[in-house]
Amino acid sequence: MRVVAKFGGTSLGNGERVNRAADSIAAAVEQGHEVGVVASAMGSTTDFLLDAITFEADDADEAEIVSMGERTSVRMLKAALSARGVDSVFLEPGAEDWPVITDEHGEVDVEATRTRAQAVAEAYLAKGIVPVMTGFLAQDHAGNITTLGRGGSDTTAVMLGKYMNADEVVIVTDVEGVMTGDPRVVEGARNVGEITVDELRNLSFRGAEVVAPSALSYKAADMNVRVVHYQHGDLLTGGTRIEGQFENLIDLREGRLSCITVAGRAIRNTPGVLAQLTTALADADLNVDAVSSGLDSVTFYVDADLAQEAETVLHDTVVGSDTLSSVTVEDDIAVIRVTGGEIPNQPGILRQIINPLSDQHITLHDVITSATSIAVFVDWDDREEALRTVQQEF
């Protein structure tokens, strides 16, 4: 099996942890696996270097300085592997066979990186040699050092895993994997054995520091990605497995929706209002397609065939509440959803969708966003023109 293992800063935080990392790599190699390694800067080295820059440094100089953290890590790991009799080599920007290339805008040059990553796989992995590569760092076509931004080492690992045709990418970090909740806050948090890439992307963009969102965009459907704790000691088992890949889709829901809005001037200051409304719908076995909220209202989108029953249920809740004042229904709504892993990384993506619809004089009833999708609600009669307009933009 071909594995790319990424070791985060905490997992390389001192000599003991470097030895633990080297032991796990050596064990996988001894079992006959091909292993490539991506290394972050040891501990808080990058923060230390950035804090030490108390003068006006340009981007090129800053990149050179912060690169020293990763450059040190790969040398440490390579030396530890050599001490265990593992044939290895370290790779960093400037090396003839360095794989990660960026263009003039600082974005990854996909074709150049794919070609060079495949060459590294053939030169080292296929021959049983462990390449230990700097995470986070890249170089442009002129040979200047560039960086991949926050979470760049995760991005390096998953991207190279994809382009090297790895069977699995293992993110070695200081958490047990994806947890049901933050163990520092909630009691009884436990490891989630499996999670989809869409679920994790949404969690990552909302504060869960497990795998960098930018890395997940590179995950292929046939490549496993796992997150394990550095104390686990085994690269090939345990942790949380991330399933699937992002699909870029523009989808028009087939059936009509109805929009049911519940108003109440004290909604925003009254805990439990949303739970009260959704519980009433759930008890009536009524499914909700989407929910949006304002300062004084909550809107539910439901299948048009369920609208009358849903309105009755919500009206009963309104009548029995001191917080809520009224419920109203608007029929013949259509929804178009744009889904894709790169959505959060595209500046102006909402404008790219909304402005063309406005130019066509298509009224928007609502726009609901998440980390991986944008849902646009329009009149049912405008649905086909709205779909064509959005498709033309993507």
DRENRO-180387 format. One line per 2 residues: number of its first residue (from 0); their letters; for each residue x, y negated, z of N, C-alpha, C, O. Coordinates in pm, whole numbers. Each point is the difference from the previous one (the first is absolute). Example, Ala and Ser with C-alpha at 12.3 -4.5 7.8 and 13.67 -1.06 7.14 Angstrom:
2
0> AS> 1319:569:780:-89:-119:0:90:-120:0:104:2:66  -139:-107:-138:82:-119:6:-77:-109:73:51:-111:17
//
This chain:
394
0> MR> 85:120:0:-85:-120:0:88:-124:0:105:-3:65  -148:-100:-137:74:-126:-5:-67:-100:95:-119:-28:-12
2> VV> 197:-24:105:-52:-88:104:78:-131:2:123:0:-9  -196:-112:21:63:-128:30:-41:-39:142:-119:-14:28
4> AK> 217:-3:60:-27:-33:140:46:-141:29:115:-36:-27  -205:-43:82:33:-138:37:13:-8:151:-92:39:72
6> FG> 204:-90:-23:21:-17:143:-8:-148:34:79:-81:-49  -177:47:134:-19:-138:41:106:-46:97:80:79:50
8> GT> -81:-208:-22:102:-58:86:5:62:138:108:23:54  -226:6:5:-3:60:133:60:140:-1:68:39:94
10> SL> -93:36:-201:51:137:-7:151:4:-23:61:107:8  0:-223:-36:146:-10:-14:56:-99:101:106:-59:-21
12> GN> -178:40:131:31:-108:92:129:13:77:51:-101:51  5:220:-40:127:19:69:66:128:-51:-56:71:-84
14> GE> 175:-43:135:74:116:-48:-73:132:20:4:87:-87  -72:-73:201:-75:123:26:-109:20:-105:-22:112:-47
16> RV> -47:-219:11:-108:12:-98:54:23:-141:-63:69:-79  177:-127:48:63:28:-129:35:149:-7:-21:64:-103
18> NR> 73:-9:213:31:143:3:-126:84:-16:1:101:-71  -110:-142:136:-126:74:-12:-48:-1:-145:-46:101:-53
20> AA> 57:-220:-12:-41:-10:-140:86:91:-88:-51:70:-87  182:-73:110:91:83:-79:-29:149:21:6:78:-95
22> DS> -39:-39:218:-33:140:27:-122:44:-80:-2:109:-57  -101:-195:52:-122:37:-72:25:10:-151:-55:87:-67
24> IA> 139:-176:15:34:6:-143:80:126:-29:-28:72:-95  128:-46:179:84:119:-19:-81:128:6:24:93:-76
26> AA> -122:-88:167:-84:120:12:-81:23:-127:-13:113:-46  -40:-221:-11:-79:14:-124:89:44:-115:-41:83:-82
28> VE> 162:-138:73:93:40:-105:38:147:15:8:73:-98  16:-30:222:38:139:27:-110:97:-43:28:114:-37
30> QG> -153:-161:43:-113:84:-42:-18:2:-151:-91:65:-51  177:-137:-20:-3:4:-145:-76:-113:-67:-22:5:-121
32> HE> -20:-106:197:-76:-111:-56:94:-109:-53:111:-18:50  -159:-52:-152:72:-117:-53:-49:-122:77:-120:-27:5
34> VG> 212:-47:55:-39:-111:88:68:-129:-43:122:-7:-14  -204:-97:-8:49:-135:-18:-38:-80:123:-105:26:60
36> VV> 187:-122:-21:-23:-75:124:-4:-150:-30:81:-52:-76  -177:-14:139:-8:-147:-3:15:-48:143:-70:48:89
38> AS> 161:-141:-65:30:-45:136:-29:-147:18:40:-84:-81  -110:52:190:-20:-139:41:122:-46:80:87:81:34
40> AM> -82:-209:-4:105:-53:87:-17:58:141:-112:19:46  223:8:21:-4:59:133:-66:-94:100:35:-118:8
42> GS> -130:170:67:-64:-76:106:-54:-133:-48:-76:-5:-98  113:-102:165:-47:-135:-34:109:-81:-69:6:-122:14
44> TT> 81:192:-90:112:-68:-66:-46:-112:-92:58:-108:0  -162:135:-79:-46:-102:-96:-47:-126:73:34:-111:-40
46> DF> -111:129:146:-45:-117:78:119:-76:58:1:-123:1  98:198:47:120:-63:56:71:-84:-107:41:-113:27
48> LL> -27:169:-146:69:-72:-107:-78:-124:-43:58:-105:-24  -190:120:14:-82:-116:-38:7:-110:105:8:-118:-34
50> DA> -12:157:162:7:-99:108:134:-72:1:11:-114:45  93:184:-95:134:-58:1:20:-103:-110:96:-77:2
52> IT> -189:74:-99:11:-98:-108:-64:-130:47:-120:-22:-17  200:-63:76:-50:-126:56:36:-118:-90:-3:-115:43
54> FE> 35:145:-166:37:-103:-97:-87:18:-124:-75:98:-10  85:-190:-83:-78:6:-124:66:97:-97:97:-36:-67
56> AD> -150:159:60:55:99:-92:-97:21:-115:-121:8:20  175:0:-143:-90:25:-113:-40:148:0:54:80:76
58> DA> -149:-46:-162:-55:135:-1:106:105:-28:-2:108:60  94:-138:-150:103:97:-36:91:29:119:32:116:27
60> DE> 11:-221:44:87:20:116:-73:73:111:57:88:65  -183:-123:-44:-77:67:106:-16:148:-29:13:84:89
62> AE> -41:-51:-215:-14:141:-37:130:76:23:-2:114:47  113:-176:-80:129:64:23:23:26:148:49:106:39
64> IV> -85:-203:44:22:15:145:-88:109:58:50:90:68  -181:-95:-95:-90:98:61:23:139:-55:-38:99:63
66> SM> 100:-88:-179:27:132:-58:99:81:83:9:121:-14  64:-190:101:103:69:78:-60:102:98:67:96:37
68> GE> -190:-117:4:-63:97:89:-19:134:-67:40:103:54  -100:-103:-172:-21:124:-75:133:59:-47:17:122:-1
70> RT> 77:-208:-38:130:50:-46:71:76:112:67:100:-25  -80:-148:148:60:70:114:-69:133:24:67:101:25
72> SV> -198:-99:-32:-76:122:26:39:113:-94:22:113:44  -13:-143:-175:30:108:-94:140:55:21:23:119:-22
74> RM> 69:-202:64:134:49:28:2:88:125:68:102:4  -143:-142:96:-9:81:122:-62:136:-28:52:103:43
76> LK> -161:-103:-116:-68:126:-29:85:90:-90:9:120:22  53:-179:-122:86:79:-88:114:63:79:32:117:-21
78> AA> 29:-192:111:109:53:81:-49:112:91:67:102:17  -187:-120:43:-56:103:88:-31:127:-78:18:110:51
80> LS> -64:-125:-174:-28:118:-83:130:70:-40:8:123:1  92:-200:-37:129:59:-35:59:78:117:61:106:-18
82> AR> -81:-159:140:48:70:119:-69:134:20:52:88:69  -168:-71:-130:-75:127:9:20:86:-122:-66:103:-16
84> GV> 158:-143:-70:29:79:-119:-100:-17:-111:-4:83:-92  -78:-189:96:-98:-25:-104:61:-91:-106:51:-107:32
86> DS> -56:150:-157:53:-78:-110:-94:-119:-23:-117:19:-33  167:-140:50:-86:-118:-9:78:-118:-55:123:1:-5
88> VF> -198:-104:-35:59:-123:-51:-94:-113:36:-121:18:1  177:-136:30:-90:-114:26:-7:-88:-124:98:-17:-73
90> LE> -219:-39:50:-24:-87:-113:-56:-132:51:-85:-2:89  132:-108:-147:-44:-133:38:4:-89:-123:63:36:-99
92> PG> -130:-151:104:7:-91:-115:145:-31:-35:84:-20:88  -57:17:-216:137:-21:-46:64:129:-46:93:-3:-81
94> AE> -142:117:131:51:129:-45:-44:23:-144:-108:-45:-40  189:115:-37:-30:22:-141:-133:72:-20:-71:-26:-97
96> DW> 38:116:189:-123:78:-16:-110:-42:97:-90:78:30  97:-202:19:-106:-51:88:-133:-5:-77:-3:-51:-112
98> PV> -107:104:170:-122:16:-80:-101:-115:-1:-67:-18:-101  53:-60:208:-113:-92:12:35:-135:-63:88:-73:48
100> IT> -158:41:-156:29:-120:-79:-122:-93:2:-113:46:-13  137:-175:29:-108:-99:-6:21:-92:-119:111:-14:-52
102> DE> -222:-49:8:7:-91:-114:26:-142:47:34:-23:116  -48:-72:-208:31:-140:33:-98:-60:99:27:-105:58
104> HG> -143:170:-38:-98:-49:96:13:69:137:-79:-26:90  177:113:-76:18:71:125:-90:122:14:-3:62:106
106> EV> -71:-27:-213:-87:118:1:77:121:-51:95:-13:-77  -136:131:122:67:122:-42:-15:18:-151:-110:-7:-54
108> DV> 222:30:-14:0:35:-142:-26:150:-7:91:81:19  -214:-46:-46:-42:140:12:80:91:-94:49:104:43
110> EA> -36:-142:-169:66:87:-96:147:19:34:52:111:-3  16:-221:37:142:10:35:18:83:127:91:83:7
112> TR> -176:-105:92:11:73:126:-30:148:-20:69:85:55  -173:-54:-134:-32:140:-25:116:72:-68:38:110:39
114> TR> 18:-174:-141:111:62:-73:119:25:91:61:107:-4  -27:-207:86:117:13:86:-26:98:115:90:72:42
116> AQ> -213:-69:9:-33:95:107:9:143:-51:49:88:70  -96:-65:-191:9:134:-58:147:40:-20:36:116:19
118> AV> 47:-212:-56:143:28:-16:64:37:134:84:90:6  -124:-160:101:52:33:134:-44:141:40:79:76:57
120> AE> -204:-40:-87:-50:133:33:81:108:-71:35:102:59  -5:-126:-186:76:99:-77:146:7:46:59:108:4
122> AY> -2:-223:31:142:-4:37:25:55:139:107:56:27  -205:-70:64:24:39:138:-97:107:51:43:109:37
124> LA> -172:-138:-36:-95:95:57:7:136:-68:6:103:68  -5:-102:-199:1:127:-74:129:80:24:4:120:-27
126> KG> 98:-186:77:128:67:26:23:26:149:109:39:40  -213:-60:41:12:28:142:72:-107:79:40:23:114
128> IV> -22:-140:-173:65:-112:69:-107:-93:55:-98:-28:-69  115:-19:192:-97:-88:64:38:-146:-26:101:-47:54
130> PV> -179:-27:-135:27:-143:-14:-66:-75:116:-119:16:25  196:-95:46:-51:-81:110:-7:-143:-50:103:-64:-21
132> MT> -225:13:3:-21:-127:-70:-54:-107:93:-80:28:89  124:-149:-111:-49:-111:81:-147:-27:-31:-39:-9:-117
134> GF> -43:-4:221:-137:-43:-18:-6:-151:-9:97:-68:33  -212:14:-76:-27:-144:4:75:-79:-107:-48:-104:-44
136> LA> 165:152:1:86:-77:-90:-20:42:-145:-37:113:-30  62:-208:-59:-2:26:-144:107:-89:-63:69:-74:70
138> QD> -58:83:-201:87:-95:-71:-67:-36:-131:-73:81:-59  97:-203:13:-58:-41:-127:92:41:-114:105:60:22
140> HA> -145:-92:-144:76:45:-117:137:-67:-8:88:48:-71  -72:-159:142:130:-66:2:90:54:111:115:-43:13
142> GN> -166:136:66:80:59:107:-14:-69:134:69:39:95  -156:-141:-85:-20:-70:127:-88:83:93:-93:68:-45
144> IT> 122:-74:174:-81:73:98:-134:-70:18:-6:-122:15  -100:200:-17:-134:-50:29:-61:92:106:58:102:36
146> TL> -175:-139:13:-65:81:102:-145:28:-41:-57:-71:-83  -1:174:144:-136:42:-33:-104:-53:96:-117:38:-9
148> GR> 156:-124:102:-97:-60:91:-32:88:118:61:105:20  -158:-149:59:-37:70:123:-41:144:-30:-76:27:-93
150> GG> 130:65:173:-30:141:-24:74:56:-120:-38:104:-53  142:-172:10:69:38:-123:62:138:2:11:63:-104
152> SD> 31:-14:221:59:133:6:-105:108:-28:29:99:-67  -151:-119:118:-110:92:-33:-24:-1:-150:-17:105:-62
154> TT> 15:-225:5:-22:-13:-144:109:72:-78:-28:72:-96  153:-91:137:112:68:-65:-21:150:0:18:66:-103
156> AV> -55:-11:218:-12:145:15:-110:57:-88:22:97:-73  -142:-156:79:-112:56:-75:22:-22:-150:-32:88:-81
158> ML> 85:-203:45:27:-28:-141:103:96:-57:-20:57:-108  131:-37:179:103:91:-49:-49:144:3:35:80:-87
160> GK> -117:-46:188:-57:133:2:-82:27:-125:8:108:-58  -86:-207:16:-81:14:-121:88:13:-123:-23:89:-83
162> YM> 122:-175:68:81:-1:-121:102:113:-4:50:36:-107  -18:21:224:91:116:4:-75:132:-4:60:107:14
164> NA> -192:-115:-33:-84:121:-3:13:82:127:11:123:-5  -12:-191:119:7:69:128:-132:70:29:-106:-46:-41
166> DE> 114:158:112:-120:68:45:-60:-70:121:-121:2:21  208:-65:60:-47:-62:123:89:-117:39:122:4:-17
168> VV> -185:-107:71:71:-111:63:-34:3:148:-117:5:37  220:-9:47:-20:4:145:46:-133:59:116:-38:-14
170> IV> -208:-31:80:31:-126:67:28:31:146:-91:35:75  217:-47:-34:39:30:137:3:-132:76:74:-92:-35
172> TD> -156:84:140:-17:-128:68:-16:23:150:32:107:50  -81:-208:22:-8:10:146:-143:24:46:-33:-27:116
174> VE> -54:78:-204:-135:38:38:-24:144:-41:70:52:-87  -168:13:149:-27:140:-26:-66:23:-135:-25:115:-38
176> GV> -3:-220:-32:-79:6:-123:-110:-102:14:12:-96:76  -118:116:-149:-116:-88:13:-81:47:121:-30:119:13
178> MT> -5:-212:75:-72:34:122:-145:-46:-11:-34:-89:-79  -52:151:160:-142:-40:1:-17:-140:54:-103:-64:-25
180> GD> 200:14:98:-1:-137:53:138:-31:53:85:88:8  -62:-213:28:129:-40:55:15:59:140:-73:-40:91
182> PR> 167:134:-71:14:64:132:40:-96:110:-14:31:118  63:-149:-157:35:-100:101:-123:-72:52:5:-69:101
184> VV> -118:85:-172:-122:-72:35:-111:94:46:-68:-27:98  51:139:-172:-112:91:30:52:131:56:107:48:-39
186> EG> -182:10:130:36:129:56:-49:112:-92:-101:-14:-68  175:123:67:-42:117:-77:26:-11:-148:-54:79:-77
188> AR> 137:-175:33:32:-9:-142:75:126:-42:88:48:70  -125:6:-186:64:122:-46:41:-15:-146:-45:-90:-70
190> NV> 131:181:27:49:-3:-137:-108:43:-99:-77:93:26  72:-163:-138:-89:38:-110:81:86:-96:98:-47:-58
192> GE> -138:172:41:77:91:-83:4:-38:-146:102:17:-66  -214:-71:13:-9:-39:-139:-77:-130:-12:-93:-25:77
194> IT> 131:-57:-174:-71:-125:-25:17:-34:-148:104:30:-58  -205:-92:-2:13:-35:-141:80:-130:-16:10:-80:93
196> VD> 44:62:-211:80:-119:-27:-86:-125:9:48:-106:41  -177:117:-79:-89:-116:10:-26:-38:146:1:-118:35
198> EL> -24:219:49:-23:-26:142:121:-68:62:-12:-99:72  130:155:-100:122:-54:61:31:-139:-52:50:-84:75
200> RN> -77:60:-203:27:-133:-55:-84:-106:72:50:-107:34  -177:140:-11:-86:-95:72:50:-22:142:0:-113:48
202> LS> 42:220:20:53:-14:136:129:-82:-1:21:-84:87  65:110:-186:129:-68:-5:-16:-149:-20:72:-79:61
204> FR> -167:39:-145:-21:-143:-23:-74:-66:114:-9:-123:5  -43:203:87:-70:-58:115:77:22:130:-57:-4:108
206> GA> 189:28:-120:84:-2:118:67:130:40:89:-2:84  -128:116:-141:62:128:37:139:8:-64:12:0:-123
208> EV> 92:7:206:136:1:-51:50:144:-9:74:47:87  -115:22:-191:39:139:-20:82:12:-129:118:36:4
210> VA> -182:-65:-116:68:-3:-130:-33:-133:-65:-115:-43:0  215:-23:-56:-22:-130:-63:-101:14:-113:12:92:-82
212> PS> -111:-180:74:-100:8:-107:61:1:-139:-50:70:-89  158:-146:69:63:-5:-133:52:137:-42:5:29:-120
214> AL> 33:54:216:53:133:-33:-108:92:-53:25:80:-90  -145:-92:144:-108:92:-36:-41:-14:-146:-56:93:-57
216> SY> 84:-208:-2:-35:-20:-141:76:96:-91:-46:29:-111  160:20:156:83:88:-82:-32:148:22:57:86:-69
218> KA> -145:-56:161:-26:142:29:-73:67:-117:-102:-49:-46  156:161:0:-64:80:-104:-87:106:65:26:43:112
220> AD> -128:0:-184:-95:98:56:66:132:33:-38:66:96  137:-27:-176:64:131:20:125:-7:87:75:97:8
222> MN> -52:-210:58:115:-14:89:-49:-21:143:-73:-96:28  113:184:61:-38:-15:140:78:-113:65:117:-22:-33
224> VR> -182:-49:124:68:-98:85:-39:32:144:-118:11:31  218:3:55:-26:28:141:72:-101:87:106:-51:-35
226> VV> -166:24:151:60:-88:100:28:84:124:-90:64:54  215:-64:-9:38:79:118:82:-85:96:62:-99:-39
228> HY> -62:141:165:80:-68:103:145:45:-9:28:117:-27  64:-209:51:142:35:-12:42:107:101:98:71:-24
230> QH> -171:-57:135:34:102:99:-46:139:-42:39:100:62  -122:-92:-167:-53:129:-44:113:91:-48:-1:120:28
232> GD> 98:-177:-100:118:76:-38:-14:90:-121:97:63:-41  -217:-53:-17:-22:88:-115:-62:-82:-112:-112:-51:15
234> LL> 183:38:-126:-50:-81:-111:-116:68:-73:-73:-67:-74  56:196:93:-90:76:-86:-134:33:63:-85:61:-65
236> TG> 64:-98:190:-127:32:67:-46:-117:86:76:-93:28  -204:100:15:-53:-92:100:-40:-135:-56:9:-26:-120
238> GT> -55:-59:212:-38:-136:-36:-134:-8:-70:-84:89:12  66:-197:-85:-124:-27:-74:27:7:-149:95:-61:-50
240> RI> -177:135:-21:13:11:-145:-95:-100:-66:-118:-7:34  171:-71:-128:-78:-100:-73:-40:60:-134:86:43:-78
242> EG> -214:-42:50:-52:68:-118:-46:-97:-107:-37:-114:28  40:162:-153:-58:-73:-112:88:-110:-55:116:-15:40
244> QF> -171:-61:-130:68:-116:-55:-105:-106:-33:-119:30:-9  165:-153:-10:-92:-107:-34:-47:15:-144:79:29:-90
246> EN> -206:-49:71:-58:-1:-134:-44:-143:-32:-72:-63:77  117:14:-190:-44:-133:-44:-128:16:-80:1:52:-112
248> LI> -111:-96:169:-130:19:-61:-81:-129:-2:10:-83:91  -90:69:-194:-104:-104:-3:-132:75:-18:-26:58:-106
250> DL> -54:-60:208:-117:88:4:-128:-81:19:-8:-87:87  -92:117:-170:-133:-58:15:-91:104:63:-21:107:-58
252> RE> -32:-137:175:-91:95:64:-124:20:-87:-58:-96:-51  19:221:33:-109:30:-93:-135:-54:47:-74:-59:-79
254> GR> 43:78:206:-133:-37:47:-10:-143:49:100:-64:34  -223:16:-32:-28:-133:53:16:-2:151:-24:99:69
256> LS> 66:-215:-20:7:-24:144:-101:-106:39:-43:-82:-82  7:84:208:-76:-110:59:83:-60:112:75:70:69
258> CI> -90:-199:-53:77:-75:98:-95:-39:114:-95:-76:-20  122:128:140:-86:-28:115:80:-84:100:102:45:52
260> TV> -149:-164:-27:72:-92:88:-78:-22:129:-119:-31:-2  190:48:113:-57:-25:132:63:-127:55:122:-10:9
262> AG> -204:-86:28:50:-129:50:-22:-11:150:-91:60:56  175:-139:6:-12:-26:143:107:-98:42:118:24:-22
264> RA> -158:-135:82:97:-107:27:104:38:105:103:-66:9  -129:171:70:96:37:105:81:125:-35:68:56:86
266> IR> -75:-12:-212:66:124:-39:149:-2:32:54:95:56  13:-204:-93:145:-3:14:47:1:144:116:32:28
268> NT> -204:-66:64:39:-5:142:-63:111:83:7:-2:123  -68:100:-190:-69:106:73:62:135:-32:-16:50:-112
270> PG> 86:9:207:61:131:-26:-105:107:-27:-107:-1:61  138:92:-153:-85:115:-22:-111:-17:-101:-77:94:-23
272> VL> 64:-213:-39:-108:-21:-95:15:91:-121:-97:63:-43  217:-56:-13:21:85:-117:-26:147:34:-59:73:-79
274> AQ> 103:-32:196:-24:139:43:-149:26:14:-48:107:-38  -25:-203:91:-145:14:17:-69:22:-134:-88:85:-13
276> LT> 129:-162:-87:-62:9:-132:39:129:-72:-85:69:-57  214:-36:58:45:119:-71:-50:128:67:-28:99:-68
278> TA> 15:-101:200:-55:116:70:-144:25:-40:-42:114:-19  -34:-222:5:-140:14:-42:-8:62:-139:-85:85:-24
280> LA> 172:-127:-66:1:57:-134:45:146:2:-55:84:-70  157:-56:152:50:138:9:-106:93:58:-17:112:-47
282> DA> -55:-158:149:-105:83:61:-110:31:-100:-68:102:11  50:-190:-109:-100:24:-104:59:74:-120:-67:18:-101
284> DL> 192:24:114:70:75:-105:10:-80:-130:-18:54:-109  47:-184:123:13:-89:-115:146:-37:-21:65:-55:89
286> NV> -13:86:-206:140:-27:-29:18:-145:-46:-85:-56:-69  199:-4:109:33:-138:-38:116:3:-98:102:65:25
288> DA> -116:-134:-137:105:-4:-101:110:-98:38:118:26:-23  -156:-140:81:97:-102:39:-63:-94:102:-122:-11:10
290> VS> 210:-57:66:-46:-95:102:86:-126:-10:122:8:-18  -186:-123:30:75:-126:13:-66:-82:110:-116:23:35
292> SG> 191:-117:18:-54:-79:110:40:-146:-14:105:-33:-55  -190:-54:106:28:-142:7:-10:-48:143:-5:81:93
294> LD> 4:-210:-75:-7:-53:136:-132:35:68:-4:28:120  -104:-32:-197:-132:20:59:-80:109:-70:-123:1:7
296> SV> 191:91:-75:-73:104:-71:86:122:-23:123:-6:2  -191:118:-24:64:125:-40:-77:53:-120:-123:5:2
298> TF> 195:34:-108:-63:47:-122:36:146:-25:116:39:7  -219:42:-37:19:140:-33:-40:22:-145:-105:-46:-45
300> YV> 190:118:-28:-34:40:-136:-37:148:4:80:85:41  -203:-55:-86:-48:138:2:-57:35:-137:-34:-88:-79
302> DA> 24:218:53:-62:45:-124:-141:-58:-10:-74:-4:99  37:-41:-219:-128:-68:-17:-118:85:45:-100:-53:49
304> DL> 109:185:-67:-109:89:39:-20:5:152:-106:40:48  208:-81:27:-7:3:146:-32:-137:60:-14:-13:122
306> AQ> 1:-88:-207:-9:-137:49:-122:-23:89:11:-62:105  -126:111:-146:-121:-26:76:8:63:139:-36:-62:100
308> EA> 84:186:-96:13:67:130:104:-70:86:-20:-18:121  131:-22:-182:105:-68:75:-49:-135:53:31:-38:113
310> ET> -108:-31:-194:-54:-129:45:-91:20:122:5:-78:95  -88:181:-99:-91:28:113:79:30:127:-31:-51:107
312> VL> 133:135:-121:82:37:116:68:-124:58:-2:-20:121  62:-60:-206:70:-119:48:-97:-103:56:31:-70:97
314> HD> -149:60:-156:-100:-93:52:-42:39:142:-16:-87:86  -2:218:-62:-33:46:135:108:-39:99:-28:-35:115
316> TV> 154:42:-160:111:-38:86:0:-149:28:28:-44:111  -60:-34:-214:-5:-146:17:-109:-39:99:21:-83:88
318> VG> -137:143:-103:-113:-32:88:33:30:145:-44:-71:91  120:176:-69:34:38:137:125:-64:54:50:41:105
320> SD> 3:-142:-174:126:-62:41:-19:-147:30:-77:-69:-67  147:20:168:0:-143:31:104:-75:-83:-1:-123:-7
322> TL> 92:199:-57:110:-60:-76:-37:-26:-145:42:-100:-59  -120:191:1:-29:-3:-143:-131:-72:-28:-91:1:83
324> SS> 83:-64:-200:-119:-81:-29:-80:48:-119:-123:-10:2  187:63:-107:-76:33:-120:78:94:-90:122:11:11
326> VT> -193:59:-100:63:87:-99:-62:-28:-136:-120:-24:-11  204:26:-93:-48:-25:-135:68:96:-97:108:51:29
328> VE> -170:-28:-144:51:95:-98:10:-65:-137:-88:-75:-42  197:105:-27:17:-40:-139:29:125:-81:92:76:33
330> DD> -167:-54:-137:13:122:-79:85:-23:-125:43:-111:-29  -21:223:-44:66:-3:-131:141:-58:6:34:-96:-70
332> IA> 48:157:156:140:-38:14:88:111:-58:-30:118:18  136:-155:-86:100:95:-51:133:-29:66:27:-113:41
334> VI> 58:216:-31:133:-20:58:106:59:-91:-14:111:-51  119:-189:31:118:43:-76:117:3:98:25:-98:70
336> RV> 45:211:-67:114:14:92:130:13:-78:12:81:-92  84:-161:132:135:9:-54:86:62:107:13:-56:110
338> TG> 46:170:-139:78:74:99:140:23:-53:19:34:-117  80:-52:203:139:24:-43:98:-27:111:-20:-89:83
340> GE> 127:167:-82:100:-12:105:79:-128:-5:60:-40:100  -58:-27:-216:81:-121:-13:-78:-128:31:56:-109:-4
342> IP> -185:121:35:-83:-119:21:60:-97:103:5:-120:-28  40:167:145:52:-95:98:128:-71:-44:36:-104:55
344> NQ> 34:161:-154:126:-58:-44:-15:-92:-121:99:-47:-55  -222:21:14:-23:-85:-117:-56:-135:44:-119:-12:26
346> PG> 203:-90:-19:-49:-134:37:-107:-46:-98:14:18:-121  -121:-76:173:-105:-52:-85:-94:103:-56:-73:-28:-95
348> IL> 72:149:152:-82:107:-55:-148:-35:6:-75:32:-93  30:-97:201:-142:-37:8:-36:-102:-108:-105:10:-64
350> RQ> 192:-106:45:-24:-100:-104:-4:65:-138:-77:-41:-87  161:144:69:5:69:-128:-132:71:-31:-34:21:-116
352> II> -40:15:221:-130:64:-18:-113:-102:-5:-87:7:-86  89:-100:179:-113:-91:18:-7:-107:-108:-109:-29:-50
354> NP> 222:-29:13:-4:-109:-98:-59:41:-135:-82:-73:-54  122:187:-2:-62:40:-128:-150:24:12:-74:-30:-94
356> LS> 28:82:207:-144:18:19:-71:-135:6:-109:-16:-53  172:-79:118:-56:-135:6:-5:-63:-138:-97:-68:-35
358> DQ> 201:91:-45:3:-54:-136:-115:55:-85:-47:-66:-92  3:188:126:-112:62:-72:-134:-34:64:-104:52:-40
360> HI> 107:-140:140:-121:-45:70:-73:117:67:-123:5:4  201:89:48:-55:115:73:0:-34:149:105:-30:58
362> TL> -221:36:2:-13:-34:142:53:114:86:-33:117:-21  115:-152:120:51:98:96:-84:-6:127:-14:-106:61
364> HD> -42:219:-22:-75:5:124:91:19:119:-27:-50:110  137:122:-132:89:29:112:130:55:-56:3:55:-110
366> VI> 105:-71:187:129:64:-30:51:59:130:15:-72:99  11:202:-98:49:68:119:135:62:-33:13:72:-99
368> TS> 88:-100:181:135:49:-29:50:91:110:-41:-10:116  132:99:-155:77:80:95:143:1:-50:32:-69:-96
370> AT> 55:147:160:140:3:-42:18:65:-137:101:-24:-65  -197:105:21:18:71:-126:-114:-20:-99:3:60:-107
372> SI> -104:-141:139:-109:-16:-94:-68:-136:15:8:-65:105  -73:24:-213:-79:-122:-1:-135:36:-60:-7:54:-111
374> AV> -100:-83:183:-136:28:-47:-69:-132:-33:-4:-91:84  -49:80:-205:-67:-120:-47:-147:33:-25:-31:92:-75
376> FV> -59:-166:139:-143:25:-10:-64:-106:-91:15:-120:22  -85:168:-124:-61:-90:-100:-144:43:-26:-44:106:46
378> DW> -30:-189:-120:-135:37:-41:5:127:-87:93:20:-78  -194:64:94:-6:125:-76:6:-27:-151:66:74:-72
380> DD> -134:-176:25:-3:-28:-143:134:-49:-53:24:3:-121  64:-48:210:132:-50:-42:109:108:9:116:-28:-29
382> RE> -154:148:68:100:101:36:93:38:-116:121:10:18  -177:11:-138:82:44:-112:97:-110:-44:117:28:-27
384> EA> -166:-151:20:89:-110:-38:107:-22:107:115:-27:-32  -154:39:159:98:-15:108:105:109:-7:119:-28:20
386> LR> -159:150:-48:95:111:-11:98:-25:-114:121:17:18  -172:-56:-135:88:-27:-114:97:-113:33:118:7:-35
388> TV> -166:-110:103:85:-114:33:114:41:92:114:-40:-21  -145:120:123:103:45:93:98:93:-70:121:-10:21
390> QQ> -171:100:-103:87:93:-71:97:-73:-90:115:43:-14  -158:-151:-49:89:-76:-87:117:-62:75:106:-25:-57
392> EF> -127:0:186:106:-62:82:102:101:49:109:-38:43  -143:166:-50:92:104:50:34:100:-109:75:94:24
//
